[in-house]
Amino acid sequence: MTQLEFVNILNELIVKGSCDSVLKLLNDPPGRRPPQYLVEMSNFFKSQDENSKEMIKKIISFTADTALFGLFCIIDDVRTFDNEHGHLELFYIKEKTKVLLNDPEQEYLHDIFNSLENKY
């Protein structure tokens, strides 16, 4: 697996997947008695005109994007996450192949993520 493949997979699963899930919940809260907070958010969302709904969708996407970007920054060791000054090494291992995905000698994952198109 390459860095780009990894970033694309996480973008699809986390950013796009969570946005789709949130929008589905806003449009149709599940269960006989969904949580009150979800009902309130759903009612608010449904009360908006189409332009406002599109802006809310962009905000949801931006939020998910920002969260994944922050995670990539931590994985890339450009944002600290502990006081011990340790670092992370993220390997993709398949059979006898072992690839360091956050190799400091390669392009940063957060830069690859930022270069993706079709955001928002």
C-alpha positions as a Markdown table, in Angstrom:
| # | Residue | x | y | z |
|---|---|---|---|---|
| 1 | Met | 0.0 | 0.0 | 0.0 |
| 2 | Thr | 1.3 | 3.4 | -0.9 |
| 3 | Gln | 0.9 | 6.6 | 1.2 |
| 4 | Leu | -1.6 | 7.9 | -1.4 |
| 5 | Glu | -3.7 | 4.7 | -1.3 |
| 6 | Phe | -3.8 | 4.9 | 2.5 |
| 7 | Val | -4.8 | 8.6 | 2.5 |
| 8 | Asn | -7.5 | 7.9 | -0.1 |
| 9 | Ile | -8.9 | 5.0 | 1.8 |
| 10 | Leu | -9.1 | 7.0 | 5.1 |
| 11 | Asn | -10.6 | 9.9 | 3.2 |
| 12 | Glu | -13.3 | 7.7 | 1.8 |
| 13 | Leu | -14.0 | 5.8 | 5.0 |
| 14 | Ile | -13.7 | 8.6 | 7.5 |
| 15 | Val | -14.5 | 11.9 | 5.9 |
| 16 | Lys | -17.0 | 10.8 | 3.2 |
| 17 | Gly | -18.3 | 7.9 | 5.3 |
| 18 | Ser | -19.0 | 10.1 | 8.4 |
| 19 | Cys | -20.5 | 12.9 | 6.4 |
| 20 | Asp | -22.9 | 10.4 | 4.7 |
| 21 | Ser | -23.8 | 8.9 | 8.1 |
| 22 | Val | -24.5 | 12.2 | 9.7 |
| 23 | Leu | -26.6 | 13.4 | 6.8 |
| 24 | Lys | -28.6 | 10.1 | 6.9 |
| 25 | Leu | -29.1 | 10.6 | 10.7 |
| 26 | Leu | -30.3 | 14.2 | 10.2 |
| 27 | Asn | -32.7 | 13.2 | 7.5 |
| 28 | Asp | -34.1 | 10.2 | 9.3 |
| 29 | Pro | -33.2 | 9.6 | 12.9 |
| 30 | Pro | -33.3 | 5.8 | 13.6 |
| 31 | Gly | -35.4 | 4.0 | 16.1 |
| 32 | Arg | -38.8 | 4.4 | 17.7 |
| 33 | Arg | -37.4 | 6.9 | 20.2 |
| 34 | Pro | -34.2 | 8.5 | 18.9 |
| 35 | Pro | -32.2 | 10.6 | 21.3 |
| 36 | Gln | -33.7 | 14.1 | 21.8 |
| 37 | Tyr | -30.5 | 15.8 | 20.6 |
| 38 | Leu | -30.7 | 14.0 | 17.3 |
| 39 | Val | -34.4 | 14.8 | 16.9 |
| 40 | Glu | -33.6 | 18.5 | 17.5 |
| 41 | Met | -30.8 | 18.5 | 15.0 |
| 42 | Ser | -32.9 | 16.7 | 12.5 |
| 43 | Asn | -35.8 | 19.1 | 12.9 |
| 44 | Phe | -33.4 | 22.1 | 12.5 |
| 45 | Phe | -31.8 | 20.6 | 9.4 |
| 46 | Lys | -35.1 | 19.7 | 7.8 |
| 47 | Ser | -36.4 | 23.3 | 8.4 |
| 48 | Gln | -33.7 | 24.8 | 6.3 |
| 49 | Asp | -34.0 | 25.8 | 2.7 |
| 50 | Glu | -31.9 | 24.0 | 0.1 |
| 51 | Asn | -29.1 | 26.6 | 0.0 |
| 52 | Ser | -28.8 | 26.4 | 3.8 |
| 53 | Lys | -28.8 | 22.6 | 3.7 |
| 54 | Glu | -26.0 | 22.7 | 1.2 |
| 55 | Met | -24.0 | 25.0 | 3.4 |
| 56 | Ile | -24.6 | 22.7 | 6.4 |
| 57 | Lys | -23.4 | 19.8 | 4.3 |
| 58 | Lys | -20.2 | 21.7 | 3.5 |
| 59 | Ile | -19.7 | 22.5 | 7.2 |
| 60 | Ile | -20.1 | 18.8 | 8.1 |
| 61 | Ser | -17.6 | 17.9 | 5.5 |
| 62 | Phe | -15.1 | 20.6 | 6.6 |
| 63 | Thr | -15.4 | 19.4 | 10.2 |
| 64 | Ala | -14.6 | 15.8 | 9.2 |
| 65 | Asp | -11.8 | 16.9 | 6.9 |
| 66 | Thr | -10.3 | 19.0 | 9.7 |
| 67 | Ala | -10.4 | 16.1 | 12.2 |
| 68 | Leu | -8.7 | 13.7 | 9.8 |
| 69 | Phe | -6.1 | 16.3 | 8.8 |
| 70 | Gly | -5.3 | 16.7 | 12.6 |
| 71 | Leu | -4.9 | 13.0 | 12.9 |
| 72 | Phe | -2.5 | 12.9 | 10.0 |
| 73 | Cys | -0.5 | 15.7 | 11.6 |
| 74 | Ile | -0.1 | 13.7 | 14.7 |
| 75 | Ile | 0.8 | 10.6 | 12.7 |
| 76 | Asp | 3.4 | 12.7 | 10.8 |
| 77 | Asp | 4.9 | 13.9 | 14.0 |
| 78 | Val | 4.3 | 17.6 | 13.2 |
| 79 | Arg | 1.7 | 18.0 | 16.0 |
| 80 | Thr | 2.5 | 16.8 | 19.5 |
| 81 | Phe | 0.1 | 14.6 | 21.3 |
| 82 | Asp | 2.1 | 13.8 | 24.5 |
| 83 | Asn | 4.5 | 15.4 | 26.9 |
| 84 | Glu | 7.0 | 12.5 | 26.5 |
| 85 | His | 8.1 | 13.6 | 23.0 |
| 86 | Gly | 7.6 | 10.2 | 21.6 |
| 87 | His | 6.7 | 9.5 | 18.0 |
| 88 | Leu | 4.5 | 7.2 | 16.0 |
| 89 | Glu | 5.5 | 4.7 | 13.3 |
| 90 | Leu | 2.6 | 3.5 | 11.2 |
| 91 | Phe | 3.3 | 0.4 | 9.2 |
| 92 | Tyr | 1.1 | -1.4 | 6.7 |
| 93 | Ile | 1.9 | -5.1 | 6.8 |
| 94 | Lys | 0.7 | -7.7 | 4.3 |
| 95 | Glu | 2.3 | -11.1 | 4.2 |
| 96 | Lys | 6.0 | -10.4 | 4.0 |
| 97 | Thr | 5.7 | -6.8 | 2.9 |
| 98 | Lys | 6.1 | -4.1 | 5.5 |
| 99 | Val | 5.7 | -0.4 | 4.5 |
| 100 | Leu | 6.3 | 2.6 | 6.8 |
| 101 | Leu | 3.4 | 4.9 | 5.9 |
| 102 | Asn | 4.6 | 7.9 | 7.8 |
| 103 | Asp | 8.3 | 7.7 | 6.7 |
| 104 | Pro | 9.8 | 11.1 | 7.6 |
| 105 | Glu | 11.9 | 10.8 | 4.4 |
| 106 | Gln | 8.8 | 10.8 | 2.3 |
| 107 | Glu | 5.9 | 13.2 | 1.8 |
| 108 | Tyr | 3.8 | 13.9 | 4.8 |
| 109 | Leu | 0.4 | 12.2 | 5.0 |
| 110 | His | -1.3 | 15.5 | 5.9 |
| 111 | Asp | 0.2 | 17.2 | 2.8 |
| 112 | Ile | -1.0 | 14.3 | 0.6 |
| 113 | Phe | -4.4 | 14.6 | 2.2 |
| 114 | Asn | -4.5 | 18.4 | 1.5 |
| 115 | Ser | -3.6 | 17.8 | -2.1 |
| 116 | Leu | -6.8 | 15.7 | -2.7 |
| 117 | Glu | -9.4 | 17.2 | -4.9 |
| 118 | Asn | -13.2 | 17.3 | -4.6 |
| 119 | Lys | -13.3 | 18.7 | -1.1 |
| 120 | Tyr | -16.5 | 20.4 | 0.0 |
